[in-house]
Amino acid sequence: MKMISGKTAWVTPGDVAKVMLDLVESEKYVGGTILEVGKTVRKVEALNDPGPFGGENGVIPAEGIAEPAWESLLKQYNEA
Protein backbone atom coordinates (compact mmCIF):
# COMPACT_ATOMS: atom_id res chain seq x y z
CA MET A 1 0.00 0.00 0.00
CA LYS A 2 1.21 3.47 -0.79
CA MET A 3 1.60 5.87 2.09
CA ILE A 4 0.24 9.40 1.71
CA SER A 5 1.31 10.57 5.14
CA GLY A 6 2.48 8.87 8.30
CA LYS A 7 -1.11 7.98 9.24
CA THR A 8 -2.88 7.46 5.91
CA ALA A 9 -2.38 4.66 3.38
CA TRP A 10 -4.09 4.40 0.03
CA VAL A 11 -5.24 0.96 -1.03
CA THR A 12 -4.36 0.19 -4.62
CA PRO A 13 -6.58 -1.80 -6.99
CA GLY A 14 -3.92 -4.52 -6.87
CA ASP A 15 -4.20 -4.73 -3.08
CA VAL A 16 -7.97 -5.14 -3.33
CA ALA A 17 -7.62 -7.73 -6.12
CA LYS A 18 -5.31 -9.86 -3.97
CA VAL A 19 -7.79 -9.81 -1.07
CA MET A 20 -10.69 -10.60 -3.44
CA LEU A 21 -8.79 -13.56 -4.91
CA ASP A 22 -8.04 -14.88 -1.43
CA LEU A 23 -11.70 -14.39 -0.51
CA VAL A 24 -12.92 -16.67 -3.30
CA GLU A 25 -10.09 -19.22 -3.26
CA SER A 26 -9.42 -19.70 0.45
CA GLU A 27 -11.38 -22.24 2.48
CA LYS A 28 -11.19 -19.98 5.54
CA TYR A 29 -14.00 -17.79 4.14
CA VAL A 30 -17.55 -19.07 3.74
CA GLY A 31 -20.07 -17.70 1.25
CA GLY A 32 -21.26 -14.22 2.14
CA THR A 33 -18.09 -13.18 3.99
CA ILE A 34 -17.44 -9.45 3.80
CA LEU A 35 -13.92 -8.10 4.21
CA GLU A 36 -12.95 -4.50 4.86
CA VAL A 37 -9.80 -3.67 2.94
CA GLY A 38 -7.67 -0.79 4.14
CA LYS A 39 -4.34 -0.47 5.89
CA THR A 40 -5.46 -3.72 7.50
CA VAL A 41 -7.94 -6.37 6.34
CA ARG A 42 -10.69 -7.43 8.70
CA LYS A 43 -13.82 -9.55 8.53
CA VAL A 44 -17.02 -7.51 8.84
CA GLU A 45 -19.64 -9.19 10.99
CA ALA A 46 -23.26 -9.26 9.81
CA LEU A 47 -24.63 -8.18 13.19
CA ASN A 48 -23.19 -5.96 15.91
CA ASP A 49 -20.03 -5.20 13.96
CA PRO A 50 -17.99 -2.62 15.89
CA GLY A 51 -16.81 -0.94 12.68
CA PRO A 52 -13.27 0.14 11.87
CA PHE A 53 -11.02 0.53 14.86
CA GLY A 54 -7.85 2.48 15.54
CA GLY A 55 -8.39 4.93 12.69
CA GLU A 56 -6.40 2.73 10.32
CA ASN A 57 -9.04 2.53 7.61
CA GLY A 58 -9.94 6.17 7.23
CA VAL A 59 -8.64 8.93 5.03
CA ILE A 60 -7.25 12.10 6.48
CA PRO A 61 -7.90 14.90 3.98
CA ALA A 62 -4.71 16.29 2.54
CA GLU A 63 -4.36 19.97 1.76
CA GLY A 64 -5.69 20.84 -1.69
CA ILE A 65 -7.27 17.48 -2.58
CA ALA A 66 -10.93 17.95 -1.69
CA GLU A 67 -11.69 21.03 -3.80
CA PRO A 68 -10.44 19.63 -7.15
CA ALA A 69 -12.25 16.34 -6.45
CA TRP A 70 -15.56 18.12 -5.87
CA GLU A 71 -15.03 20.29 -8.97
CA SER A 72 -14.38 17.18 -11.07
CA LEU A 73 -17.49 15.43 -9.76
CA LEU A 74 -19.63 18.50 -10.41
CA LYS A 75 -18.24 18.83 -13.94
CA GLN A 76 -18.96 15.15 -14.67
CA TYR A 77 -22.47 15.50 -13.25
CA ASN A 78 -23.22 18.55 -15.38
CA GLU A 79 -21.90 16.83 -18.52
CA ALA A 80 -24.07 13.74 -17.99
N, C-alpha and C positions, 0 to 999 in steps of 0.2 A: 504494500500500500504506500502511496506517496504522501509524504507529510507536507502540510501547508504551513503549520506552525508547530510549536512544541506540544500543543494539546489537540490539534485537529488532524485527522488523516482522511484523505479521500479514498474511497473504494473504487478501484478500476473495474471496467467490465470484465476483465480477465479474472479478477478476484472473485467476482460474483459467479462467473461461469464455473470456476473450480468448485465452489461450494454447491452450486446446482448439480454438477456432475456427481459429486459425492452424495448428495441428497437422493438421487435416483439409483445410484449403483450400490451404495452401502446398505448392508443388512441391519445396521444400527438404527435406521430411520424407517418407521412404518408409514403407510399411506396417510396423507393428510398432515404430515409434519411440516411445521412452519419454522424457518430459521431466519433470524435477524442477522444481517451481514453488515458489519461496520468494522471498527478497529478490532473488535472481537466478534466471534460468531456464537450465538446462543439460540437455544430452542425456545420458541414462544409457546407458552401454554395456552390451551383453549379457554380455560376459565381461571380467574384470579391471577392472571399474569402480572407480576410486579412492574413490568415495563423495563426499559433500559436502566442500567444502574451505573453509577460512577462517572457519568458524563462522557463515556467513551464513544458513544454512538450518536453524537450530536455534531452540529456544525456551528462553529463560532464565526460570525460574519467578519470577513476581512474588509479593511478599508477600501472603498471604491468598487466593490463587487456587486452589491445589491442594486444600485441605480441602473447600471447598464443591463442587468438581467431583466429588471422590470420594463425598461424601455424596449428591449428585444421582444419580450412577451406581448407587450401592447402593440407593437408594430406587426407581429405575426397575427394577432387577433384582428386587427383592423384590415389586414390584407386578405383574411379568410372570407 
